[in-house]
Amino acid sequence: MLSFVRVLAGGAVVGSLVAAGAATQLPAAAAAARRVGGAEVPAVRTVPGGTRAALWIVATLTPPGQPASLQIGSLSASSKTNAWGLGEVTPQAGVPYSVVFRRDSKWRRVRLPARVVRGSPFSIIGSSSASNVWLLGGAKASAVHWDGSRWTAGTLPLVRGNTPTITTGAVLNSSNAWAFGGCCDYRHPYVAHLIRGTWHQVRLPSAIANLQAMVWGASAVSSSDIWALAQNRYVDYPRAEMLHWNGHRWYRVSFPAKLVANQPHCILATSATNVWIGARSVNGSGGKSEVLWHWDGTTWTSDQVPSALAGATSRYFYVNSIIRDGRGGLWVLGVRCQPVLTTGRSPRIPG
């Protein structure tokens, strides 16, 4: 299951989250942010960290009239007026299908054409503008595009007839996008690149292609600066690999030693001095809590987000994805490995 968390810090992303010092007082401007998308936020807490602490807002809200089984699995935002959410509905009788939400002034559901719904459920949603949105993945390796006026259905390249599993993506503009995941029973990384309207499978160097791992997280600073995390999550002690695209080729990068034990899962890079990595670590209650690591160009710092919000538990969590919210903050999607939420409700998109 997914929990949904948003971080605000005076309208700007925090430079670092430091797990030390006393919690800061909730400023008046931040208190006004208790309402997200017009609905009351169930919990608002500050993260310990002195004057640079972030304000974390837990948003597990149910938009009116949505199915009870709705689960949000992917978010994308490029500006204050362009944000998209992808969810999945599992009917009591029937097959699961995808639903799409869009935020301009508020969140609302987007009605998908029947031909698009038939290709769902999709894995991820990505966008660079209100007229450039991609729905990627699923059992049919779908690549569905919104150009601002209509949806166009397509497919991603197969791997020797096998359907790849898509886990993440990066959309830079209308003619440049990436899809990542794994193929062949999750054994090897999969990378596809959109070049001038056509998707191509990327031929990876043998040192990457032969990794026993999937790509679980990716982030693009620019067309010549893309980062990805590969990991085999189906072994007891998964080891993460960091990959980088320099505009010409993919290659492996040494992973920071202090992060390896936290099983890094996802990444958000906006510059050489602002990189976020989502992971998990053992907490004081015998479980595992979501951890955010941040690089400021000099130092890696970390914070256990849920522990600051609701206290550590014996359950297992990890950060599934980190996304810019288009308003100077972050969205963090965390996965719980057990099906019961501390709030007693399934996670929902704000609205």
NORDADA-V719297 format. One record per run of one state. SS is the DSSP state (helix for helix, strand for strand, loop for the rest). FROM is the first residue (numbers start at 0). TO is the last residue. If there is no record, write none. Layout:
ss=SS from=FROM to=TO
ss=SS from=FROM to=TO
//
This chain:
ss=loop from=0 to=0
ss=strand from=1 to=7
ss=loop from=8 to=26
ss=helix from=27 to=33
ss=strand from=34 to=35
ss=loop from=36 to=37
ss=strand from=38 to=39
ss=loop from=40 to=41
ss=strand from=42 to=45
ss=loop from=46 to=48
ss=helix from=49 to=51
ss=loop from=52 to=53
ss=strand from=54 to=57
ss=loop from=58 to=69
ss=strand from=70 to=78
ss=loop from=79 to=80
ss=strand from=81 to=88
ss=loop from=89 to=95
ss=strand from=96 to=102
ss=loop from=103 to=105
ss=strand from=106 to=109
ss=loop from=110 to=112
ss=helix from=113 to=116
ss=loop from=117 to=122
ss=strand from=123 to=128
ss=loop from=129 to=130
ss=strand from=131 to=136
ss=loop from=137 to=140
ss=strand from=141 to=145
ss=loop from=146 to=149
ss=strand from=150 to=151
ss=loop from=152 to=153
ss=strand from=154 to=154
ss=loop from=155 to=157
ss=strand from=158 to=158
ss=loop from=159 to=160
ss=strand from=161 to=161
ss=loop from=162 to=163
ss=strand from=164 to=172
ss=loop from=173 to=174
ss=strand from=175 to=182
ss=loop from=183 to=186
ss=strand from=187 to=194
ss=loop from=195 to=196
ss=strand from=197 to=200
ss=loop from=201 to=204
ss=helix from=205 to=208
ss=loop from=209 to=212
ss=strand from=213 to=221
ss=loop from=222 to=223
ss=strand from=224 to=230
ss=loop from=231 to=238
ss=strand from=239 to=244
ss=loop from=245 to=248
ss=strand from=249 to=252
ss=loop from=253 to=255
ss=helix from=256 to=259
ss=loop from=260 to=264
ss=strand from=265 to=270
ss=loop from=271 to=272
ss=strand from=273 to=281
ss=loop from=282 to=286
ss=strand from=287 to=294
ss=loop from=295 to=298
ss=strand from=299 to=303
ss=helix from=304 to=309
ss=loop from=310 to=314
ss=strand from=315 to=323
ss=loop from=324 to=328
ss=strand from=329 to=335
ss=loop from=336 to=350
//
